[in-house]
Amino acid sequence: MGAPVLIPFMASVLSWLLRDVVVKFFVFVGVFSLVAVFAPRAVSYLGNFISPGVFTSAFASIDPGVWYVLRFFVWITVCR
């Protein structure tokens, strides 16, 4: 008596799993793999042109009032 109701339910659950969970898993694994492969290469290529001392001196020269506003906007972006 409960089997005719259970079969469409199980079919919809299986369809959801295949459509949403499995496909998204493979998409995210692909994107993560691309980032994991290409990010170190990009850093190594850019490291030849840009030295870390340039960024240190650039961020050190920012006024504390500007840092306050930047932190506020980062907080809004992260906590939303």
C-alpha positions, 0 to 999 in steps of 0.5 A: 500500500505504501510502495506506490507512494514511495517509488515516485518519492525515491525517484525524485530524491535520486533525480535531485541527487544526480542533478544537484549534488553530483553535478555540482560536486564535479563542477567544484572539483574541476574549478578547485583543480584549475585554481590549485594548478594555475594559482602557484604558476601565476604567483611564480610568474608574477613573483619575478616582476613584483617584489614583496617590499613594494606591497609592504611599503604601499600598505604602510603608507595608507592613512589609518582613516582609510584603513577604517573605511576599508575594514568597514566595507570588508566587514559589510561584504563578509557579514552580509 
